[in-house]
Structure formats: C-alpha cells, structure tokens
C-alpha cells in the first residue's frame, strides 16, 4: 500500500509541475515576467505532493527496508 501511495504522490507531482509549466509557457519564460497565479498554485501543490511522495519513499527505504539489491558486475571485458 505504501508503494502505491508513493507512486501516486510522485505521479501527481509530475502532472502538477507539467501543468504549471504549460501555464508558464504563455509568458515566454522572460525573467521580468511574473508567473500567473494558477501556475504558482500548481507549483506549490506539486511541491507538497513531491514532499509527501518523498516521505513515503523514505518510509519504504528506512522503515521497511525496500531497496535495490546490489549486483556485482564484471567490467573486465569478454572472457577468452
């Protein structure tokens, strides 16, 4: 369940940041242009979703011990 929550939070963050980017695209990304309020709101909500997903991911790693197993790779080249 925690893995699904982590996935959902991270996917939500990506979608929110993409929507914010699309709204900011109208400003030509000029340094002097202010971002539209909906774009800023989506960025802050995306940041909250990212923080929640990070919290779930840290719980998976440190509390439940979910991690990628290390595999030794032989990089010495082909064997004769």
DSSP file (Angstrom, degrees, kcal/mol; ACC not computed):
  #  RESIDUE AA STRUCTURE BP1 BP2  ACC     N-H-->O    O-->H-N    N-H-->O    O-->H-N    TCO  KAPPA ALPHA  PHI   PSI    X-CA   Y-CA   Z-CA
    1    1 A X     >        0   0    0      0, 0.0     4,-2.1     0, 0.0     5,-0.2   0.000 360.0 360.0 360.0 -39.6    0.0    0.0    0.0
    2    2 A X  H  >  +     0   0    0      1,-0.2     4,-2.6     2,-0.2     5,-0.2   0.886 360.0  54.1 -67.2 -36.7    2.8    2.4    0.8
    3    3 A X  H  > S+     0   0    0      2,-0.2     4,-2.5     1,-0.2    -1,-0.2   0.894 108.4  49.0 -62.5 -40.4    4.4    1.8   -2.5
    4    4 A X  H  > S+     0   0    0      2,-0.2     4,-2.7     1,-0.2    -1,-0.2   0.895 111.3  49.7 -66.5 -39.5    1.2    2.6   -4.4
    5    5 A X  H  X S+     0   0    0     -4,-2.1     4,-2.6     2,-0.2    -2,-0.2   0.908 110.6  50.3 -64.4 -40.9    0.9    5.8   -2.3
    6    6 A X  H  X S+     0   0    0     -4,-2.6     4,-2.3     2,-0.2     5,-0.2   0.938 112.7  46.7 -60.9 -47.6    4.5    6.7   -3.1
    7    7 A X  H  X S+     0   0    0     -4,-2.5     4,-2.7     1,-0.2     5,-0.2   0.923 112.9  49.0 -60.3 -46.4    3.8    6.1   -6.8
    8    8 A X  H  X S+     0   0    0     -4,-2.7     4,-2.3     1,-0.2    -1,-0.2   0.901 111.9  48.5 -63.4 -41.7    0.6    8.1   -6.8
    9    9 A X  H  X S+     0   0    0     -4,-2.6     4,-2.2     2,-0.2    -1,-0.2   0.916 113.8  46.0 -66.0 -42.5    2.2   11.1   -5.0
   10   10 A X  H  X S+     0   0    0     -4,-2.3     4,-2.1     2,-0.2    -2,-0.2   0.907 113.5  48.5 -68.8 -40.7    5.1   11.2   -7.4
   11   11 A X  H  X S+     0   0    0     -4,-2.7     4,-2.3    -5,-0.2    -1,-0.2   0.900 110.8  51.9 -64.2 -39.7    3.0   10.9  -10.5
   12   12 A X  H  X S+     0   0    0     -4,-2.3     4,-2.6    -5,-0.2    -2,-0.2   0.912 108.4  51.4 -61.6 -42.6    0.7   13.6   -9.1
   13   13 A X  H  X S+     0   0    0     -4,-2.2     4,-2.5     1,-0.2     5,-0.2   0.914 109.4  50.0 -61.2 -43.3    3.7   15.9   -8.6
   14   14 A X  H  X S+     0   0    0     -4,-2.1     4,-2.2     1,-0.2    -1,-0.2   0.926 112.1  47.3 -62.0 -44.6    4.9   15.3  -12.2
   15   15 A X  H  X S+     0   0    0     -4,-2.3     4,-2.5     2,-0.2    -2,-0.2   0.916 112.6  49.2 -64.3 -43.1    1.5   16.1  -13.6
   16   16 A X  H  X S+     0   0    0     -4,-2.6     4,-2.3     1,-0.2    -1,-0.2   0.907 112.1  47.9 -64.4 -41.4    1.1   19.3  -11.5
   17   17 A X  H  X S+     0   0    0     -4,-2.5     4,-2.4     2,-0.2    -1,-0.2   0.877 111.3  51.4 -66.9 -36.4    4.6   20.5  -12.5
   18   18 A X  H  X S+     0   0    0     -4,-2.2     4,-2.4    -5,-0.2    -2,-0.2   0.912 110.7  48.0 -65.8 -42.1    3.8   19.8  -16.2
   19   19 A X  H  X S+     0   0    0     -4,-2.5     4,-2.1     2,-0.2    -2,-0.2   0.909 111.3  50.6 -64.2 -41.1    0.6   21.8  -15.9
   20   20 A X  H  X S+     0   0    0     -4,-2.3     4,-2.0     1,-0.2    -2,-0.2   0.910 110.0  50.7 -61.7 -41.8    2.4   24.6  -14.2
   21   21 A X  H  X S+     0   0    0     -4,-2.4     4,-1.4     1,-0.2    -2,-0.2   0.913 108.4  52.1 -61.7 -42.8    5.0   24.6  -17.0
   22   22 A X  H  < S+     0   0    0     -4,-2.4     4,-0.4     1,-0.2    -1,-0.2   0.886 110.4  48.0 -62.7 -38.5    2.2   24.7  -19.6
   23   23 A X  H >< S+     0   0    0     -4,-2.1     3,-0.7     1,-0.2    -1,-0.2   0.857 111.6  49.9 -69.9 -33.9    0.7   27.7  -18.0
   24   24 A X  H ><>S+     0   0    0     -4,-2.0     3,-1.9     1,-0.2     5,-0.7   0.708  91.7  79.2 -76.2 -19.7    4.0   29.5  -17.7
   25   25 A X  G ><5S+     0   0    0     -4,-1.4     3,-1.4     1,-0.3    -1,-0.2   0.781  82.2  65.5 -59.7 -27.6    4.8   28.8  -21.4
   26   26 A X  G < 5S+     0   0    0     -3,-0.7    -1,-0.3    -4,-0.4    -2,-0.2   0.713  93.5  60.5 -68.0 -20.0    2.5   31.7  -22.3
   27   27 A X  G X 5S-     0   0    0     -3,-1.9     3,-1.3    -4,-0.2    -1,-0.3   0.401 105.7-125.0 -89.6   3.9    4.9   34.2  -20.6
   28   28 A X  T < 5 -     0   0    0     -3,-1.4    -3,-0.1     1,-0.2    -2,-0.1   0.627  49.4 -90.7  60.6  14.5    7.8   33.2  -23.0
   29   29 A X  T 3 <S+     0   0    0     -5,-0.7    -1,-0.2     1,-0.2     2,-0.1   0.786  71.2 169.7  55.0  33.2    9.8   32.5  -19.8
   30   30 A X    X   -     0   0    0     -3,-1.3     3,-0.7     1,-0.1    -1,-0.2  -0.483  41.2-127.3 -73.3 146.2   11.2   36.1  -19.6
   31   31 A X  T 3  S+     0   0    0      1,-0.2    -1,-0.1    -2,-0.1    -2,-0.1   0.838 109.3  47.6 -63.8 -32.6   13.0   37.0  -16.4
   32   32 A X  T 3  S+     0   0    0      2,-0.1     2,-0.3     0, 0.0    -1,-0.2   0.630  90.2  99.9 -85.2 -13.3   10.8   40.0  -15.9
   33   33 A X    <   -     0   0    0     -3,-0.7     2,-0.3    -6,-0.1    -6,-0.1  -0.554  69.2-135.8 -77.6 133.5    7.5   38.2  -16.5
   34   34 A X        -     0   0    0     -2,-0.3     2,-0.2     1,-0.1    -4,-0.1  -0.639  23.7-111.1 -85.6 146.9    5.6   37.2  -13.4
   35   35 A X        -     0   0    0     -2,-0.3   -11,-0.1     1,-0.1    -1,-0.1  -0.503  36.0-104.0 -75.3 143.8    4.1   33.8  -13.3
   36   36 A X    >>  -     0   0    0     -2,-0.2     4,-1.9   -13,-0.1     3,-0.6  -0.387  30.8-115.8 -64.1 145.8    0.3   33.6  -13.4
   37   37 A X  H 3> S+     0   0    0      1,-0.2     4,-2.6     2,-0.2     5,-0.2   0.853 114.2  55.1 -55.1 -38.7   -1.3   32.8  -10.1
   38   38 A X  H 3> S+     0   0    0      1,-0.2     4,-2.5     2,-0.2    -1,-0.2   0.893 107.2  51.3 -62.7 -34.8   -2.7   29.4  -11.2
   39   39 A X  H <> S+     0   0    0     -3,-0.6     4,-2.0     2,-0.2    -2,-0.2   0.915 111.1  47.4 -66.1 -41.7    0.8   28.3  -12.3
   40   40 A X  H  X S+     0   0    0     -4,-1.9     4,-2.3     2,-0.2    -2,-0.2   0.910 111.2  51.4 -64.2 -41.7    2.2   29.3   -8.9
   41   41 A X  H  X S+     0   0    0     -4,-2.6     4,-2.4     1,-0.2     5,-0.2   0.921 109.8  49.3 -61.8 -44.0   -0.6   27.5   -7.1
   42   42 A X  H  X S+     0   0    0     -4,-2.5     4,-2.4     1,-0.2    -1,-0.2   0.875 109.9  52.6 -63.6 -36.2    0.1   24.3   -9.1
   43   43 A X  H  X S+     0   0    0     -4,-2.0     4,-2.2     2,-0.2    -2,-0.2   0.919 110.7  46.1 -65.0 -43.3    3.8   24.6   -8.3
   44   44 A X  H  X S+     0   0    0     -4,-2.3     4,-1.9     2,-0.2    -2,-0.2   0.896 114.2  47.2 -68.2 -39.2    3.2   24.8   -4.6
   45   45 A X  H  X S+     0   0    0     -4,-2.4     4,-2.3     2,-0.2    -1,-0.2   0.890 112.0  51.7 -67.8 -37.8    0.7   21.9   -4.6
   46   46 A X  H  X S+     0   0    0     -4,-2.4     4,-2.4    -5,-0.2    -2,-0.2   0.880 107.4  52.5 -63.3 -38.0    3.2   19.9   -6.7
   47   47 A X  H  X S+     0   0    0     -4,-2.2     4,-2.4     2,-0.2    -2,-0.2   0.892 108.9  49.6 -64.4 -39.4    5.8   20.7   -4.2
   48   48 A X  H  X S+     0   0    0     -4,-1.9     4,-2.3     2,-0.2    -2,-0.2   0.906 111.5  48.6 -65.2 -41.3    3.5   19.4   -1.4
   49   49 A X  H  X S+     0   0    0     -4,-2.3     4,-2.5     2,-0.2    -2,-0.2   0.886 111.2  51.0 -64.9 -38.8    2.9   16.2   -3.4
   50   50 A X  H  X S+     0   0    0     -4,-2.4     4,-2.3     2,-0.2    -2,-0.2   0.907 110.0  49.1 -64.2 -42.5    6.6   15.8   -4.0
   51   51 A X  H  X S+     0   0    0     -4,-2.4     4,-2.2     2,-0.2    -2,-0.2   0.907 111.9  48.9 -63.9 -41.4    7.3   16.1   -0.3
   52   52 A X  H  X S+     0   0    0     -4,-2.3     4,-2.4     2,-0.2    -2,-0.2   0.923 111.7  48.9 -64.2 -43.9    4.6   13.6    0.5
   53   53 A X  H  X S+     0   0    0     -4,-2.5     4,-2.5     1,-0.2    -2,-0.2   0.875 110.5  51.2 -63.2 -37.4    6.0   11.1   -2.0
   54   54 A X  H  X S+     0   0    0     -4,-2.3     4,-2.6     2,-0.2    -1,-0.2   0.896 108.6  51.6 -65.2 -40.5    9.5   11.6   -0.6
   55   55 A X  H  X S+     0   0    0     -4,-2.2     4,-2.0     2,-0.2    -2,-0.2   0.922 111.7  46.4 -62.5 -44.5    8.2   10.9    2.8
   56   56 A X  H  X S+     0   0    0     -4,-2.4     4,-2.2     2,-0.2    -2,-0.2   0.914 112.7  50.7 -63.1 -42.2    6.5    7.7    1.6
   57   57 A X  H  X S+     0   0    0     -4,-2.5     4,-2.1     1,-0.2    -2,-0.2   0.890 109.2  50.2 -64.0 -40.0    9.7    6.7   -0.3
   58   58 A X  H  X>S+     0   0    0     -4,-2.6     4,-3.2     2,-0.2     5,-0.6   0.887 109.4  52.3 -65.2 -37.8   11.9    7.3    2.8
   59   59 A X  I  X>S+     0   0    0     -4,-2.0     5,-1.7     1,-0.2     4,-1.4   0.900 108.9  50.2 -63.5 -40.3    9.5    5.1    4.8
   60   60 A X  I  <5S+     0   0    0     -4,-2.2     6,-2.8     3,-0.2    -2,-0.2   0.916 118.2  39.2 -61.7 -42.4    9.8    2.4    2.3
   61   61 A X  I  <5S+     0   0    0     -4,-2.1     4,-0.5     4,-0.2    -2,-0.2   0.959 128.1  25.9 -74.7 -52.2   13.6    2.5    2.4
   62   62 A X  I  <5S+     0   0    0     -4,-3.2    -3,-0.2    -5,-0.2    -2,-0.1   0.817 129.9  34.5 -89.8 -32.0   14.3    3.1    6.1
   63   63 A X  I  <<S+     0   0    0     -4,-1.4    -3,-0.2    -5,-0.6    -4,-0.1   0.874 131.5  26.9 -89.2 -41.1   11.3    1.6    7.8
   64   64 A X  S   <S-     0   0    0     -5,-1.7    -3,-0.2    -4,-0.2    -2,-0.1   0.522  96.9-127.0-103.6  -7.4   10.5   -1.3    5.6
   65   65 A X        +     0   0    0     -4,-0.5     2,-0.6    -6,-0.3    -4,-0.2   0.760  48.4 159.5  70.7  25.5   13.9   -2.0    4.1
   66   66 A X        +     0   0    0     -6,-2.8     2,-0.3    -7,-0.1    -1,-0.2  -0.721  17.2 134.2 -82.6 122.3   12.8   -1.8    0.4
   67   67 A X        -     0   0    0     -2,-0.6     2,-0.5     0, 0.0    -6,-0.0  -0.958  60.0 -83.2-156.8 172.0   15.8   -1.2   -1.8
   68   68 A X        -     0   0    0     -2,-0.3     2,-0.3     1,-0.0    -2,-0.0  -0.722  47.9-120.7 -84.8 129.7   17.5   -2.2   -4.9
   69   69 A X        -     0   0    0     -2,-0.5     2,-0.3     1,-0.1    -1,-0.0  -0.521  26.0-119.2 -73.1 132.6   19.7   -5.2   -4.4
   70   70 A X        -     0   0    0     -2,-0.3     2,-0.4     1,-0.0    -1,-0.1  -0.537  29.7-166.3 -72.6 133.0   23.3   -4.6   -5.3
   71   71 A X        -     0   0    0     -2,-0.3     2,-0.3     2,-0.0    -1,-0.0  -0.985  19.3-126.7-122.9 129.9   24.6   -6.9   -8.1
   72   72 A X        -     0   0    0     -2,-0.4     2,-0.5     2,-0.0    -2,-0.0  -0.589  24.5-158.7 -76.3 134.5   28.3   -7.2   -8.8
   73   73 A X        -     0   0    0     -2,-0.3     2,-0.8     2,-0.0    -1,-0.0  -0.955  12.7-137.2-117.5 130.3   29.1   -6.5  -12.5
   74   74 A X        +     0   0    0     -2,-0.5     3,-0.4     1,-0.1    -2,-0.0  -0.775  26.0 172.6 -88.1 109.8   32.3   -7.8  -14.1
   75   75 A X        +     0   0    0     -2,-0.8    -1,-0.1     1,-0.2     3,-0.1   0.177  48.7 103.9-101.6  16.3   33.6   -5.0  -16.3
   76   76 A X  S    S-     0   0    0      1,-0.3    -1,-0.2     0, 0.0     2,-0.1   0.546  86.9-113.7 -78.3  -4.6   36.9   -6.7  -17.2
   77   77 A X        -     0   0    0     -3,-0.4    -1,-0.3     2,-0.0     2,-0.0  -0.429  55.7 -21.2 102.8-178.7   35.6   -7.5  -20.7
   78   78 A X        -     0   0    0     -2,-0.1     2,-0.3    -3,-0.1    -3,-0.0  -0.322  65.6-121.3 -67.8 147.1   34.8  -10.7  -22.5
   79   79 A X              0   0    0      1,-0.1    -1,-0.1    -2,-0.0    -2,-0.0  -0.679 360.0 360.0 -89.8 141.7   36.4  -13.9  -21.3
   80   80 A X              0   0    0     -2,-0.3    -1,-0.1     0, 0.0    -2,-0.0   0.430 360.0 360.0 -94.9 360.0   38.5  -15.9  -23.6
